[in-house]
Amino acid sequence: MKKEYFKGWYFKCSNNNQTIAFIPAFHISHGRKTASLQMITDNSVHCIQFPDLKYCENPLHVQIGNCIFSEKGIQLNIKTNQLTVKGILKFNEITPIQYDIMGAFQFVPFMQCRHSVYSMKHQINGKITMNGQMFSFQNGIGYMEGDCGMSFPETYIWTQCHFNNGSLMLSVADIPIFGFRFTGIIGVIMSN
């Protein structure tokens, strides 16, 4: 078992006036395994701990508690004392990039963190209710990515946005490797 390791996925869902992001993840720290689901809206952040998480990489399928996150959509069923979340979102025509976003660094061992892009832009349809607030997606727009490694970079900047006929993702980070440090930049612009 690895001493320090994490793996997480980022599912961003937007409509004309609402955005909600889901981050299912698992962590190994000092031999102890934990899992969590973070949910970020325009005006709130919720994080729920779970005993474990199951996943398959190809095709992407993540199950945490009674929730499923995949390339086909999201199913949510959460009920705690502070939070009730329920709903189904369906994704159409995900648009993966045609290469590994890490470039030649995909072959370098011992990287602190590795990044993946699963879909730059896809259509979302469905509804989610979070503590009585409705998030309704009819021809909404989605984005999916993932990260894994020993830890996030000490310093980094990341952004992702959609525009009329496309999508952009850009990340700049301080990369430690083999006793050296350098500034790494990854990014992609996709337009239709």
Secondary structure, DSSP 4 states (H G I P E B T S, - for coil): --SEEEEEEEEEEE-SS-EEEEEEEEEEETTEEEEEEEEEESS-EEEEEES--EEETTTTEEEETTEEEESSEEEEEEE-SS-EEEEEEEEES----SS-TTGGGGG-TT-SEEEEEEEEEEEEEEEEEETTEEEEEEEEEEEEEEEEES---SSEEEEEEEETTEEEEEEEEEEEETTEEEEEEEEEEEE-
